[in-house]
Amino acid sequence: MQVFVTGATGFVGSAVTAELIANGYRVLGLARSQRGADQLVRMGAQVSRGDLEAPETLREGAERCDAIIHTGFIHDFARFAWACALDKAAIETIGAAIAGTQKPFIVTAGLAGLGLPGVPVTEDVIAPQPSDAYPRASDSAARALTARGIPTTIMRLPPSVHGRGDHGFVPMLIGLAREQRRAAYIGDGTNVWPAVHVADAARAYRLAMERGPSGDAFHAAGELGIPFRDIARTIADGLGLPCVSLAPEEVRGYFGWFTGFARMDHPASTDITQRALGWQPMGPGLLDDMRGAGYFAAPVS
């Protein structure tokens, strides 16, 4: 069985590629550059040269393979609406290419912003339609395909997918602490983030693919809710900096555009995921991983 993986050289996508190969699958990975192509060859994957801005390469990869896992996303927060529109177009292109085939198609979405603050987000929660405030459309695009008879599985990732090589939100918070010479949280810091080790996330993708075509949503969350205050304190300890609570008037000055994420209070539920997929997280928790996976390798200057 051959699997087409978009974003195959990214942090999550490369872990998915490795997980698939380790379990006997052949992988066709989408690579934008020669460097990415060389990385895939070293991993034992085949290469499809292209990117999310070249829909013909997405169609070709989807048509050639027996299943598709879409982890590709351009993390350009200066052009976030554009990146979200491109992601939506990629999902629609792949969906059209596999219409009528019943090929498993796994789309990546996020847990951020779902449900009500402080209330565990279950897998059956319907994501809101994209808006100017949060334009990401992965969830709604996947559900639209399912409604058209193209069963599309949604894999929702937490705001922290962690492990060696992480370049997501936690490294961003570490960078802010270095710049501001202090780590910080808002108010009492009891708002929570779910998190998952990247290897556990990769296994969830594989299990969802093996389950076959469906219109279900799954949550790859190894930890259901970590207080933001604990993340900030771990950053402070790792950098040897103070950790402070921010008053309301200080928040925007410290976090800037990241303020909404720093306020986020969205615990997750994984009951349906664990029952349906037989998935159990096994990797280290976020705070332990931060202490041991090179997050603080560079000293504060």
C-alpha positions, -999 to 999 in steps of 0.1 A, spaced: 0 0 0 14 34 -10 5 66 10 8 101 -4 20 125 24 19 162 20 42 182 43 63 150 44 95 168 54 79 190 81 80 183 118 47 163 119 49 150 84 83 135 87 72 117 119 42 104 100 64 93 71 88 74 95 58 58 112 43 46 80 76 32 66 83 14 100 50 -3 96 56 -16 61 39 11 40 54 28 10 54 65 11 53 91 -17 62 123 -1 56 158 -15 89 178 -16 92 214 -27 130 215 -28 159 192 -36 169 193 0 135 180 10 137 154 -17 170 142 -4 156 140 31 128 118 19 151 95 1 173 91 32 141 81 51 133 55 25 104 73 8 97 80 -28 96 117 -39 69 137 -57 83 172 -65 57 199 -59 40 220 -33 6 232 -21 7 260 -46 9 235 -75 -25 217 -75 -15 194 -104 12 179 -81 -15 172 -54 -38 156 -79 -10 134 -93 1 122 -59 -34 115 -48 -42 96 -79 -10 75 -77 -15 63 -41 -39 42 -21 -43 67 8 -35 103 15 -24 121 47 -24 158 44 0 174 70 12 202 47 5 238 59 25 270 53 30 284 88 33 321 77 14 340 104 21 373 85 -1 358 57 -23 335 78 -55 341 58 -36 333 26 -21 302 41 -55 290 53 -71 296 19 -43 276 2 -48 248 27 -86 247 19 -78 247 -18 -54 218 -14 -80 198 6 -105 204 -21 -81 195 -49 -72 162 -33 -108 154 -25 -118 159 -61 -89 137 -73 -101 107 -52 -139 112 -56 -155 78 -60 -124 58 -50 -130 53 -12 -93 60 -6 -86 70 30 -80 107 32 -67 122 65 -68 160 69 -50 179 96 -69 205 117 -64 221 151 -79 219 185 -72 256 191 -104 277 194 -129 248 195 -157 247 220 -162 269 251 -134 280 274 -127 255 301 -150 228 286 -134 197 273 -136 196 235 -150 162 223 -144 147 189 -180 154 178 -178 191 183 -182 209 150 -156 235 143 -169 270 136 -169 283 100 -137 302 92 -139 339 100 -116 370 97 -107 363 134 -96 327 127 -97 319 89 -84 283 91 -108 261 71 -93 226 73 -121 212 95 -150 227 75 -134 218 41 -130 181 52 -167 180 64 -178 195 31 -160 167 12 -177 141 34 -211 157 28 -204 153 -10 -197 116 -6 -159 118 -3 -153 105 33 -126 126 48 -111 120 83 -101 149 104 -70 146 127 -71 175 152 -37 184 167 -32 204 199 -14 237 201 17 219 212 30 190 192 64 185 208 96 166 205 131 171 192 130 194 162 98 212 174 96 247 158 60 255 169 44 275 196 65 264 226 98 274 209 80 307 200 72 312 237 108 305 246 119 331 220 96 356 236 110 349 270 145 354 258 136 387 242 116 400 272 140 386 298 112 369 316 86 341 311 50 351 316 14 339 318 -19 358 320 -37 363 354 -35 331 375 -23 311 345 -48 282 350 -60 283 314 -49 250 298 -34 237 265 -36 201 254 -3 186 239 10 155 223 44 140 215 51 140 178 56 102 177 22 96 193 6 120 168 22 101 139 8 68 153 -27 83 155 -25 92 118 -15 57 108 -43 41 129 -69 65 114 -57 56 79 -58 19 87 -94 23 99 -104 32 64 -125 60 49 -147 79 73 -160 113 80 -149 112 117 -128 136 137 -101 123 160 -80 141 187 -43 134 189 -38 148 224 -16 129 248 -22 154 276 -57 169 278 -49 202 296 -16 216 309 -19 249 328 -2 277 308 14 288 341 33 255 342 45 259 307 58 294 315 75 282 347 92 254 328 105 280 303 117 303 331 135 274 348 151 263 315 164 298 307 172 309 343 148 338 340 120 350 363 84 339 357 57 366 361 19 370 360 9 397 336 -18 423 344 -44 429 316 -27 460 304 6 442 300 -6 412 280 -6 427 245 28 443 250 44 409 259 26 384 236 16 407 207 -3 387 180 1 356 201 -22 369 228 -53 349 217 -33 317 219 -18 326 253 -53 331 267 -66 299 252 -84 276 277 -94 245 257 -90 211 274 -95 182 251 -112 148 252 -98 117 235 -123 91 246 -137 85 211 -102 85 195 -89 59 219 -119 37 215 -122 39 178 -85 37 170 -71 17 199 -47 47 203 -28 52 236 -2 80 240 31 66 251 56 95 246 68 119 273 47 148 285 53 183 273 70 196 304 94 167 307 101 169 270 109 206 272 135 198 298 151 170 278 147 175 241 170 205 235 144 233 239 169 254 259 201 245 241 211 281 234 220 301 265 203 334 272 227 362 261 
